[in-house]
């Protein structure tokens, strides 16, 4: 399995790798740390990573190569052709549609061309939601299995039992967890505190805009009610999530990648029985409305966010019943799709 980020915090890749190991597969994950590069971003990083990746894969000679997202596909595709082995690709998002490259037409064209050429040649394709699967079916005439980002297991420990780790504070806690990047609404959350005097904001994660958002918050009169924790290990993040009063899942509608997103954070908040406020985008809004586990913002921006947070706090946690969501959003059910996909690949592979 190949991924360009740090696998320590990539919950989807960790979950998939662990599931396949439990099913009897020997799985090796190659991430940013395992594939050191001189450059950390831009085309030089992706070129260096993919060149090194295909060389590593050709040395290791795996039976199945698993590309996570479009940015690992060139190296995986090239190695699979050389080794004549099976190639799977898991699209976590619409990579050419991420906000960071919407104003970079050449970069966008390169990634779209990569997808148009290589995705139809993959032996199997997966993605995180139906909207993305439908998009790729219409664009490239490919079929994709949907494996949702659901970390919940009915047989596992309820994260809410870790609530004794809560901070001793009279303020209500609003939790944002994830990358602090363009279009993630962290600035909305900071500004929303102007209308939420009884709330504090906790930001758990790092990203390209972390330092900028820290400076932005420091300039506000309510700076003392904003805490940046940086990136946390999964067990610490789970304990923190259980202490939140409201989970925040905001995305600006900056390109189709965000428009159709179904972030891991929604499943994390459901696991912890924390009501959430989400942007009015198709996939995430549908989940919140279907299970009545939070509120959908009536529009973008800090004021709309504050209004939705007030509604959640006024209702109280007891108003939101997570039982149905926890039963349906169960990884024990979802993982069967993943295992079947791997088994189908093996059935046509000569070992």
C-alpha positions in Angstrom: 0.0 0.0 0.0 1.4 3.4 -1.0 0.5 6.8 0.3 2.2 10.2 0.1 1.4 11.4 3.6 2.4 10.3 7.1 0.7 6.9 7.7 0.7 7.5 11.5 -2.3 9.9 11.1 -3.9 8.3 8.0 -6.8 6.5 9.6 -8.2 5.1 6.4 -4.9 3.5 5.3 -4.3 2.2 8.8 -7.7 0.7 9.0 -7.5 -1.0 5.6 -4.0 -2.4 6.3 -5.1 -3.8 9.7 -8.2 -5.3 8.2 -6.4 -7.1 5.4 -3.7 -8.4 7.9 -6.5 -9.8 10.0 -7.9 -11.5 6.9 -4.6 -13.2 6.4 -2.7 -10.9 4.0 0.8 -9.7 4.5 0.6 -5.9 4.1 3.4 -3.4 3.8 2.5 0.3 3.9 4.9 2.8 2.2 4.4 6.4 3.4 6.3 9.7 3.5 8.6 8.5 6.2 9.3 5.2 4.5 10.1 7.0 1.2 12.3 9.9 2.2 12.6 12.7 -0.4 14.7 15.8 -0.8 11.6 17.9 -1.5 8.5 18.1 0.7 5.9 19.5 -1.7 5.2 20.5 -5.3 5.9 18.6 -8.5 9.5 17.8 -7.5 8.2 15.9 -4.4 5.6 13.9 -6.4 8.2 13.1 -9.1 10.8 12.1 -6.6 8.3 10.0 -4.6 6.9 8.1 -7.5 10.3 7.4 -9.1 11.5 6.0 -5.8 8.2 4.1 -5.2 8.3 2.2 -8.5 11.9 1.3 -7.8 11.1 0.0 -4.3 8.1 -2.0 -5.6 10.1 -3.6 -8.3 12.7 -4.7 -5.7 10.0 -6.0 -3.3 7.9 -7.7 -6.0 4.5 -7.7 -4.3 1.6 -9.8 -5.7 -0.8 -6.8 -5.4 0.1 -3.1 -5.4 -2.4 -0.8 -3.7 -2.3 2.9 -4.7 -3.9 5.3 -2.3 -5.1 8.4 -4.2 -4.0 9.7 -7.6 -0.7 11.1 -6.3 0.7 7.5 -5.8 -0.8 6.1 -9.0 2.1 6.8 -11.4 4.7 4.8 -9.4 2.3 2.0 -8.6 1.1 1.7 -12.2 4.6 1.7 -13.7 5.7 -1.0 -11.2 2.6 -3.1 -11.8 3.2 -3.1 -15.5 6.8 -4.1 -15.1 6.0 -6.9 -12.6 2.7 -7.9 -14.3 1.0 -8.0 -10.9 -2.5 -6.7 -9.8 -3.1 -3.1 -9.3 -5.7 -1.6 -6.9 -6.4 2.1 -6.5 -8.3 3.7 -3.6 -9.5 7.3 -4.3 -9.9 9.1 -1.0 -11.0 12.2 -2.8 -11.2 13.8 -6.2 -7.5 14.6 -6.2 -7.5 17.0 -9.3 -10.3 19.0 -7.7 -8.7 19.8 -4.4 -8.7 23.6 -3.6 -4.9 24.0 -3.6 -4.7 23.4 -7.4 -7.9 24.9 -8.7 -6.0 28.0 -9.9 -3.1 25.9 -11.3 -4.5 24.7 -14.7 -1.3 22.9 -15.7 -1.1 20.9 -12.5 -4.7 20.1 -12.7 -4.3 18.9 -16.3 -1.4 16.6 -15.3 -3.4 14.8 -12.6 -6.5 14.5 -14.7 -4.4 13.1 -17.5 -2.9 10.6 -15.1 -6.3 9.5 -14.0 -7.7 9.3 -17.5 -4.8 7.1 -18.7 -4.2 4.9 -15.6 -7.4 4.4 -13.7 -9.1 2.3 -16.5 -6.0 0.1 -16.4 -6.3 -0.7 -12.7 -7.6 -4.2 -11.8 -9.9 -2.8 -9.1 -11.0 0.7 -7.9 -12.4 1.9 -4.6 -13.5 5.2 -3.1 -15.1 6.7 0.0 -18.6 7.6 -1.2 -21.2 7.1 -3.9 -20.9 10.7 -5.2 -17.2 10.2 -6.1 -17.9 6.7 -7.6 -20.6 8.3 -9.8 -18.3 11.1 -10.9 -15.5 8.7 -12.0 -18.0 6.4 -13.7 -19.3 9.3 -15.8 -15.9 10.7 -16.5 -13.9 7.6 -17.3 -16.5 4.8 -17.5 -15.0 2.9 -14.6 -16.8 1.1 -11.8 -15.7 1.7 -8.2 -16.5 -0.2 -5.0 -17.5 2.1 -2.1 -15.8 1.6 1.3 -16.9 4.4 3.6 -14.7 6.0 6.2 -16.3 4.4 9.3 -14.1 3.7 12.3 -17.0 2.5 14.4 -17.3 -1.1 15.7 -20.3 -2.1 17.9 -18.1 -4.7 19.6 -15.4 -2.2 20.4 -15.0 0.2 23.3 -17.2 3.2 23.2 -15.0 6.3 23.0 -17.4 8.2 25.2 -16.1 6.0 28.1 -12.9 8.0 27.9 -14.7 11.2 28.9 -12.9 11.4 32.3 -10.0 12.9 30.3 -12.1 16.1 29.9 -10.6 19.4 30.8 -11.9 21.1 33.9 -13.6 24.1 32.3 -16.9 25.9 32.5 -16.6 26.6 28.8 -18.3 24.4 26.2 -15.7 22.8 23.9 -15.9 23.0 20.1 -13.5 20.5 18.5 -11.9 20.8 15.1 -9.8 17.8 14.2 -7.9 17.3 10.9 -5.7 19.2 8.5 -5.4 22.9 8.9 -5.5 23.6 5.2 -7.2 25.9 2.7 -10.9 25.7 2.7 -11.3 23.7 6.0 -13.1 26.5 7.8 -10.7 26.9 10.8 -10.9 30.7 10.4 -14.7 30.4 10.5 -14.5 28.6 13.8 -12.1 31.2 15.3 -14.4 34.0 14.2 -17.5 32.2 15.5 -16.3 32.6 19.0 -17.3 36.3 18.8 -20.9 35.1 19.1 -20.2 32.1 21.4 -18.9 33.7 24.6 -19.5 30.5 26.6 -17.4 28.3 24.2 -13.7 27.5 23.6 -12.2 26.1 20.4 -9.8 23.3 20.3 -7.9 22.6 17.1 -6.2 19.2 16.9 -4.1 18.8 13.7 -1.5 20.4 11.6 -1.2 21.6 8.0 -0.1 24.2 5.5 -2.1 27.0 7.3 -1.4 26.1 10.9 1.0 28.9 11.7 -1.2 31.4 9.8 -4.3 30.3 11.8 -2.4 30.5 15.1 -1.4 34.1 14.3 -5.0 34.9 13.1 -6.4 33.6 16.4 -3.8 35.4 18.5 -4.9 38.7 17.1 -8.5 38.2 18.3 -9.8 39.6 21.7 -10.9 36.0 22.5 -7.5 34.5 21.8 -7.4 32.9 25.2 -10.4 30.7 24.2 -8.5 29.1 21.2 -6.1 26.2 21.7 -4.0 24.6 19.0 -2.8 21.1 20.0 -1.0 20.1 16.8 -1.1 16.6 15.5 -2.1 13.9 18.0 -1.6 10.2 18.0 -4.9 8.3 17.4 -5.4 7.2 21.0 -5.0 10.7 22.3 -7.2 12.1 19.7 -9.9 9.6 20.5 -9.8 10.5 24.2 -9.9 14.2 23.3 -12.9 13.7 20.9 -14.9 12.2 23.7 -14.6 15.4 25.8 -16.0 17.7 23.1 -19.5 19.2 23.3 -19.7 19.9 19.6 -17.7 18.5 16.7 -17.0 20.8 13.8 -16.8 19.5 10.2 -16.6 22.5 7.9 -15.5 22.6 4.3 -15.7 25.5 1.9 -17.3 24.5 -1.5 -13.9 25.0 -3.3 -14.0 22.4 -6.0 -15.6 19.0 -6.4 -13.2 17.2 -4.0 -14.6 19.1 -1.1 -18.1 19.2 -2.5 -18.4 15.4 -2.4 -16.2 14.8 0.7 -17.2 12.4 3.5 -14.5 13.1 6.1 -13.2 10.6 8.7 -14.2 13.1 11.4 -17.9 12.4 11.0 -17.4 8.7 12.0 -15.1 9.7 14.8 -17.7 12.1 16.3 -20.4 9.4 15.9 -18.1 6.9 17.7 -17.8 9.3 20.6 -21.5 10.3 20.6 -20.6 13.9 20.0 -23.2 16.0 18.1 -21.7 17.9 15.2 -22.1 20.9 12.9 -21.3 20.2 9.3 -21.2 22.3 6.1 -24.2 22.0 3.7 -22.4 19.7 1.2 -24.1 16.6 -0.2 -22.4 13.6 1.5 -21.8 15.0 4.9 -25.2 16.8 5.2 -26.9 13.6 4.1 -25.4 11.6 7.0 -26.2 14.2 9.6 -29.8 14.5 8.4 -30.4 10.8 8.0 -29.4 9.9 11.5 -30.3 13.3 13.2 -26.8 13.5 14.9 -26.2 17.2 14.5 -27.0 20.3 12.5 -26.3 21.4 9.0 -25.1 25.0 8.5 -27.5 27.2 6.7 -24.7 28.8 4.8 -20.9 29.3 4.8 -19.1 31.6 7.2 -18.6 32.2 10.9 -22.0 33.6 11.7 -23.8 30.6 10.2 -21.5 28.3 12.1 -22.2 30.1 15.4 -25.9 29.9 14.8 -25.7 26.1 14.3 -23.5 25.6 17.3 -26.0 27.5 19.5 -28.7 25.2 18.2 -26.8 22.1 19.2 -25.9 23.5 22.6 -29.5 24.5 23.2 -30.8 21.0 22.3 -28.2 19.3 24.5 -26.4 16.0 23.8 -29.3 14.0 25.0 -31.4 15.3 22.1 -29.2 13.5 19.6 -29.6 9.7 19.6 -26.5 8.0 18.1 -27.8 4.4 18.4 -29.0 4.0 14.8 -25.9 5.7 13.4 -23.6 3.5 15.4 -25.4 0.3 14.3 -25.4 1.3 10.6 -22.0 3.0 10.5 -20.1 -0.1 11.6 -16.7 -1.0 10.2 -17.4 -4.7 10.8 -20.0 -4.4 8.0 -18.0 -2.1 5.8 -14.8 -4.1 5.9 -16.4 -7.1 4.2 -16.4 -5.0 1.0 -12.7 -4.4 1.4 -11.9 -8.0 2.1 -14.0 -9.2 -0.9 -12.2 -6.8 -3.2 -8.8 -8.2 -2.1 -10.1 -11.8 -2.4 -11.4 -11.1 -5.9 -8.0 -9.8 -6.9 -6.3 -12.9 -5.5 -8.6 -15.3 -7.3 -7.3 -14.0 -10.6 -3.6 -13.8 -9.4 -1.1 -16.5 -10.0 1.2 -16.7 -7.0 
